Structures are given as structure tokens and as C-alpha cells.
């Protein structure tokens, strides 16, 4: 990362300030996010692909892999399709081939070794075909009520939005808990494309009377195709991926990190009185076979933990997500999270032999809003980027604690505070823009005294 926020500074010590406070709950911006029993926290994957689009495995295999990996729920989010066509047949090929992948003999063998129910097969002449199961079939056969949930989803994907300066950009957005395919809509730029697709999603969701979830995915893909200003303009977008598998494209030095991206949006939104932006983490899984599931776009690289203490249902999970009652992680779990009397207190669930650094990050009210346009050349013209540079006032680390727990009491001019816990345990996945070490984040909390003063 360009700002080095994920570095683990061995040998540096900080003493956590301990301050006694009354046990008075402060609800934060629009939700209470207080400690919950371990059983109330549910582990989830909300960005998973299968052969319904460009995943490399049959959907039953993807679901089984996540079940075996200790997940409580997942959402299948294939590109521009919801799994509703009961006559989606895929030809069986010797190998998966190039993108988009074919159903390979190896993928079918993996299914037959791990799934009890035989696949639906047919022959047409010398060709063999396998039918992809619909979401409702998958839910009926794979879901375990009260223990493992399967959520409906789609990743709306616009692959090539041409800009006047010759750049070609993409935008990907996850839509959960809507059981229908939403065709992608292309706007004049990224900001408009996000807006019109979210409006179409919410219009369709309004007819179902269900809670739904909308998220902007991996802004760093391809080369920060989604800019902070796109989410400053679209204040109805409440969720984005702070942690995804990174990027396989060349990222020029000097571009803001994902951490800085988040703080830029938070600082501008909060000072302007707009809603908070929550951070999520995902695998963006495409590979669920043993040979590739621990690498890029594999399984269990990054996930979310959702506080869902009531009935474990899809509706309650989605409602918790929309309240911000979840946190993103790529390996560090929180044992305690509380925001009381304008103090954020956190405690890591420690692993034996692992050390932790906790950082508290904020931006001060009245920060420098000056921006400067900067061109970042790339290997191809379409991937060169004209991006805005933002002030160093934004997203400052105001306290570090080399310990498993820490607390920070907000100053009157702090707009928000969020915490990051970084371990010295290296992640299995080593990818550009993906944390080198296991890391966990909190959501941002607003300054209650600052809000009252304003």
C-alpha cells in the first residue's frame, strides 16, 4: 500500500490510555454496535462466482467448500445473472480453457467426489452436457436452516465505459436478496452508472418488500476505475469493498491506497452531513478446486463477520448489514467492539504466538479540501488514469497500540474514528493491494459531541 498502513512496526510500544467512563451506550451515527455473544457473530462470503458466469466450479461445489471452511452464509453473485434459468446447460469439455471458462472434466469430477446427488446430464450426439441448478434448487438441497444460509445475489458488471480522455473503465456492484436478473445499465461515466444501476435495483426491490443490500465492489479494479468522488456523489451507496483480492493490473506508484480511499469518502461525506460508508471484505471467489482455492480469487482469504443475535435468517442478515452491524477481516477477529461515551474500545481475539498492532484513524473537522489532478501513465493508454490527489490531512493515524486491546477517546474536532488491527502473521495470499499480514477493521464511528456542536 502506498501509505504503508499495513506495515507491522516491531519494537515500537505504545501505552493505551485507560479512561473510566459510565456504562452509557452511544448509538453512533445510525446504529448501536456493541459487544455480542460469540454465537451471534456469523461468518459470511458475499462475493462468490460459479460456472453461472466466470467461476471455475459448479455451484454445489462452491457452496460445499464454504460450508467446510466454517462459513455461516454465502451469497452467489455471478456476473449479470441470477441463477433462475432451469435450462442452463453447459457442455462438458476436457479442460476449462480461456475466459470465460468451460465446464471441465476435472470440475465435474470434483462435483461427483463431494456432492451426493448426481448431476443432471444429457447427450446430444457426441457431446455431453450438465445442467446448472437454479438458486431455488441449490437453496433446497444445500441450505441448513438455522446453521447455513444461501443468499440470492448478482454482480452487476459494466466492463467498458469509455471516457473522453481515452480511458476505459469498469464498475462492478453487488446486489443481494433479490431473486431476479438485473441487466447492466451503462451511464456516461462511473458515477452515473452507479446511480442508475442502484436506482433500478431499489425499484425492483421495492416490489418485493424485502430488505436488500447494494455494494460497490473493488474500486481498485482495474486501476482505481471507481474514484472517491464517485462515492461522494452517490451518497446512497452505503457499502464498498475495503478488502478484495487486490488487482492483477499494474498499479502506478503514488495512487491513494484503499485505506486512503475510504477516509477520503468518509471525511467529505461526514463533514457534509451525508451518510457513512461502511467497509466490507470478500474473496471475490472464482476458484474452489483444491489446487487454486488458497490463491488469488480463492476461498477464505477475506470475509465479513455479521452481528446477528436473533433468528438466523436471510432477512435478519441483510438488515444487520444495512445497519453496519458487521466488520471486514482478512484474518483478525475482534473479541470486543464497543463505542461508549465517544470512546472506541477494541480487543482482538488473539492467536497463540501472534502479535498485534492496533491503529486508530480519523480526520479532523475543517480538513484541507484542496485537490490536484494527476495523470498516472500505464502500460496501455486505456489503463492510464487521470485521478485527483487529496490532502494529507485526511485519514491520519492518531494512536497506535502494540497490544491485543486498545481504546481511543475522540477529540472534539474528530469527524469519526475507526480502528485497524494488524498482526505479524502473513496472509497466505500475497497480492498487490491485499494486506500482507492478517488484518481486521472496525466500521467508522461518528463524533457525537462534534455532531451536537455542529
Buried (B, 14 or more C-beta within 10 A) or exposed (E): BBBEBBEBEEEEEBEBEEEEEEEEEBEBBEBBBBBEEEEBBBBBBBBBBBBBBBBBBBBBBBBBBBBEBEBBBBBBBBBBBBBBEEEBBBEBBEEBEEEEBBBBBBBBEBBEEEBEEEBEEEEEEEEBBBBBBBBBBBBEBBBEEEEBBBBBBBBBBBBEBEBEEEBBBBBBBBBBBBBEBBEBBBBEBBBBBBBBBBEBBBEBBEEEEBBBBBBBBBBBBBBBBBBBBBBBBBBEBBBBBBBBBBBEBEBBEEBBBBBBBBBBBBBBBBBEEBBBBBBBBBBBBBBBBEEBBEBBBBBBBBBBBBBBBEEBBBEBBBBBBBBBBBBBBBBBBBEEBBBBBBBBBBBBEBBEEBBBBBBBBBBBBEBEEEBEEEEBEBEEEBBBBEBEEBBEBBBBEBBBBBBBBBBBBBBEBBBBBBBBBBBBBEBEBEBBBBBBBBBBBBBBBBBBBBEEEE
